[in-house]
Amino acid sequence: MVTTEFSSRALFERYLHSRGWWLVILAIPVLFALWFVVTIFTIGIARFVPLNVSGFLTTYLAGGIILISYAAALLSLPAVYSDRQYVRKHSEWKPTILYYLMVIPLLNVPIACLYLYFRHRHLGIP
């Protein structure tokens, strides 16, 4: 029981010192999933609600999500740089510079998912 408590405490302290740059990378697939849900919901209710309601959902809500996801993609450059430095210090995994391609809109979701998967596999934090 004591070793489990100690290891979970050490993991929590390592989590606190990771600076949270991986959260910017996590925002990319989360925002994509949110945009996808809003789009599917809008398509589903488009026949039953007035045009101004479905137009509002499509234009403002989904458009705002896309705008925020573009901002997250641009912020992924310093996030990947800083998180790569942290990961190299605390694990044997050396992320390549190909993860900087996360800034490209059509590639950012799968690359962010791969980065977070390998980061979790080697560090166990996110």
ChimeraX attribute file (.defattr): number of C-alpha atoms within 10 A of each C-alpha:
attribute: neighborCount
match mode: 1-to-1
recipient: residues
	/A:1	5
	/A:2	7
	/A:3	8
	/A:4	9
	/A:5	10
	/A:6	11
	/A:7	11
	/A:8	12
	/A:9	12
	/A:10	12
	/A:11	15
	/A:12	13
	/A:13	11
	/A:14	14
	/A:15	15
	/A:16	11
	/A:17	10
	/A:18	16
	/A:19	13
	/A:20	14
	/A:21	18
	/A:22	21
	/A:23	15
	/A:24	21
	/A:25	26
	/A:26	18
	/A:27	18
	/A:28	26
	/A:29	18
	/A:30	14
	/A:31	20
	/A:32	16
	/A:33	13
	/A:34	14
	/A:35	20
	/A:36	14
	/A:37	13
	/A:38	17
	/A:39	16
	/A:40	12
	/A:41	14
	/A:42	19
	/A:43	13
	/A:44	12
	/A:45	12
	/A:46	16
	/A:47	10
	/A:48	9
	/A:49	12
	/A:50	10
	/A:51	11
	/A:52	11
	/A:53	14
	/A:54	20
	/A:55	15
	/A:56	13
	/A:57	19
	/A:58	18
	/A:59	13
	/A:60	12
	/A:61	15
	/A:62	21
	/A:63	14
	/A:64	14
	/A:65	18
	/A:66	16
	/A:67	13
	/A:68	15
	/A:69	23
	/A:70	18
	/A:71	14
	/A:72	22
	/A:73	24
	/A:74	16
	/A:75	16
	/A:76	28
	/A:77	18
	/A:78	13
	/A:79	21
	/A:80	22
	/A:81	15
	/A:82	16
	/A:83	22
	/A:84	21
	/A:85	13
	/A:86	15
	/A:87	17
	/A:88	12
	/A:89	11
	/A:90	13
	/A:91	11
	/A:92	10
	/A:93	15
	/A:94	13
	/A:95	17
	/A:96	9
	/A:97	10
	/A:98	8
	/A:99	18
	/A:100	18
	/A:101	16
	/A:102	25
	/A:103	21
	/A:104	13
	/A:105	13
	/A:106	10
	/A:107	11
	/A:108	24
	/A:109	24
	/A:110	13
	/A:111	21
	/A:112	25
	/A:113	17
	/A:114	13
	/A:115	20
	/A:116	20
	/A:117	14
	/A:118	13
	/A:119	21
	/A:120	12
	/A:121	12
	/A:122	15
	/A:123	18
	/A:124	12
	/A:125	15
	/A:126	13
